[in-house]
Amino acid sequence: MSLTLVAPQTEATTPTLAPREQEALRHIAAGCTYLQTARQMGLSKHTVDAYLRRIRAKLNISTTAEMTRLAISMGL
């Protein structure tokens, strides 16, 4: 019987987020609403929504809880 070892998926395989995407993610993970995040970043809430949609698409996640977990793991 042969065993095959599979390397765990690492952060290096995670797509890179743009600085503004990281900032938006940090605010959402801290519990801010889209509107609060937009005001703090000097953007419209639609732009914040676009950033967060891009994050979800890049990382294949669908919930705010997953985004929060990701932000914590990234040290944001």
C-alpha positions in Angstrom: 0.0 0.0 0.0 1.4 3.4 -1.0 0.6 6.7 0.7 0.7 9.9 -1.1 1.3 13.1 0.8 -0.5 16.2 -0.3 0.8 19.6 0.7 -1.8 21.8 2.5 -3.0 24.8 0.6 -1.0 27.8 1.8 -1.5 31.6 1.8 0.9 31.8 -1.2 -1.9 30.3 -3.4 -4.3 32.9 -2.2 -4.9 35.7 -4.8 -3.4 39.0 -3.9 -5.9 41.7 -2.8 -5.4 45.3 -3.8 -4.6 47.7 -1.0 -8.1 49.3 -1.1 -9.7 45.9 -1.1 -7.6 45.0 2.0 -8.7 48.3 3.6 -12.4 47.6 2.9 -12.0 44.1 4.2 -10.4 45.3 7.4 -13.3 47.7 8.0 -16.0 45.0 7.4 -14.1 42.5 9.6 -14.1 45.2 12.4 -17.9 45.2 12.2 -18.4 48.3 10.1 -21.4 48.5 7.7 -20.9 49.2 4.0 -21.9 52.9 4.6 -19.6 53.3 7.6 -16.7 51.7 5.6 -17.5 54.0 2.6 -17.4 57.1 4.8 -14.2 56.1 6.5 -12.6 55.4 3.1 -14.0 58.5 1.4 -16.0 56.4 -1.1 -19.5 55.6 -2.1 -21.1 52.5 -0.6 -21.5 51.2 -4.1 -17.7 51.3 -4.5 -17.2 49.4 -1.2 -19.8 46.9 -2.4 -17.8 46.5 -5.7 -14.5 45.9 -3.7 -16.2 43.3 -1.5 -17.7 41.5 -4.5 -14.3 41.4 -6.1 -12.8 39.9 -2.9 -15.6 37.3 -2.8 -14.9 36.4 -6.4 -11.2 36.2 -6.1 -11.3 34.1 -3.0 -14.4 32.1 -3.8 -16.1 33.0 -0.5 -19.7 34.0 0.0 -20.3 35.2 3.5 -19.2 38.1 5.8 -18.1 35.5 8.3 -15.7 34.0 5.8 -14.4 37.4 4.9 -13.9 38.1 8.6 -12.0 34.8 9.1 -9.9 35.7 6.1 -9.1 39.1 7.4 -8.0 37.7 10.7 -5.8 35.1 9.0 -4.2 37.8 6.9 -3.5 39.9 10.0 -5.7 42.8 9.0 
